[in-house]
Amino acid sequence: MVSLYGQIEITMATKLTIKLDNDVISRAKRYAQHRKTSLSKMIESYLDSVTKPDSDDIEITPLVKSLSGVISLPEDYDYKKDRTEYLIRKYS
């Protein structure tokens, strides 16, 4: 892969053999094909997402901090009901 700055990034791939049920493999291949990706890429993405360390230390930007608490809603506020009513009005 070549970046905007002309540097080359080399990714090493390792082959992995796993045993899965034939029906699962067939469904997964169709799923991947429908999404225009490879089964290997799908599995890699899944494994990457479930093995990433928890990121509890996400930095909150000053803008987000300044917006926190700007709106106060009643404790029994039903945003789903409000959204539904809004959409009914919008598309009626």
C-alpha positions as CSV (number, residue, x, y, z in Angstrom):
1,M,0.0,0.0,0.0
2,V,1.4,3.5,-0.9
3,S,0.5,6.4,1.3
4,L,0.0,10.0,0.1
5,Y,3.6,10.8,1.1
6,G,5.2,8.1,-1.0
7,Q,6.0,5.8,1.9
8,I,5.3,2.1,1.4
9,E,3.6,0.1,4.0
10,I,4.2,-3.7,3.9
11,T,1.7,-6.0,5.6
12,M,2.7,-9.5,6.3
13,A,-0.1,-12.1,6.2
14,T,0.0,-15.5,7.9
15,K,-1.9,-18.5,6.7
16,L,-4.3,-20.0,9.2
17,T,-6.2,-23.3,8.8
18,I,-9.5,-23.7,10.7
19,K,-12.1,-26.3,10.7
20,L,-15.7,-25.2,10.3
21,D,-19.1,-26.7,9.4
22,N,-19.6,-26.9,5.6
23,D,-22.9,-25.1,5.8
24,V,-21.4,-22.3,7.8
25,I,-18.6,-21.9,5.2
26,S,-21.1,-21.9,2.3
27,R,-23.2,-19.2,4.0
28,A,-20.2,-17.2,4.9
29,K,-18.8,-17.3,1.3
30,R,-22.2,-16.1,0.0
31,Y,-22.3,-13.3,2.6
32,A,-18.8,-12.2,1.7
33,Q,-19.4,-12.3,-2.0
34,H,-22.6,-10.3,-1.6
35,R,-20.6,-7.6,0.3
36,K,-17.8,-7.7,-2.2
37,T,-15.1,-8.8,0.2
38,S,-13.2,-12.0,0.9
39,L,-13.9,-14.5,3.6
40,S,-10.4,-14.0,4.9
41,K,-10.9,-10.3,5.2
42,M,-14.2,-10.8,6.9
43,I,-12.7,-13.1,9.5
44,E,-9.7,-10.9,10.0
45,S,-12.0,-7.9,10.6
46,Y,-14.0,-9.8,13.1
47,L,-11.0,-11.2,15.0
48,D,-9.5,-7.7,15.0
49,S,-12.6,-6.1,16.5
50,V,-13.0,-8.7,19.3
51,T,-9.4,-8.8,20.3
52,K,-8.7,-5.0,20.5
53,P,-8.0,-3.9,24.0
54,D,-10.8,-1.9,25.6
55,S,-10.3,1.8,25.0
56,D,-11.7,3.3,28.2
57,D,-9.1,6.0,27.9
58,I,-10.7,7.7,24.9
59,E,-9.9,11.4,25.0
60,I,-12.9,13.7,25.1
61,T,-12.2,16.9,23.2
62,P,-12.8,20.3,24.8
63,L,-15.7,21.0,22.4
64,V,-17.5,17.8,23.5
65,K,-16.8,18.6,27.1
66,S,-18.3,22.1,26.6
67,L,-21.5,20.6,25.1
68,S,-22.0,18.1,27.9
69,G,-25.0,19.0,30.0
70,V,-26.3,21.7,27.6
71,I,-29.6,20.0,27.2
72,S,-31.5,18.8,30.2
73,L,-34.4,16.3,29.5
74,P,-36.9,14.9,31.9
75,E,-35.9,11.4,33.3
76,D,-39.0,9.9,31.7
77,Y,-38.2,11.4,28.2
78,D,-39.0,8.8,25.5
79,Y,-36.8,9.7,22.5
80,K,-38.2,6.8,20.5
81,K,-41.7,8.1,20.8
82,D,-40.5,11.6,20.0
83,R,-38.6,10.4,17.0
84,T,-41.6,8.4,15.8
85,E,-43.9,11.4,16.1
86,Y,-41.4,13.5,14.2
87,L,-41.1,11.0,11.3
88,I,-44.9,10.7,11.1
89,R,-45.3,14.5,10.8
90,K,-42.4,14.7,8.3
91,Y,-43.7,12.0,6.0
92,S,-47.4,12.6,6.3
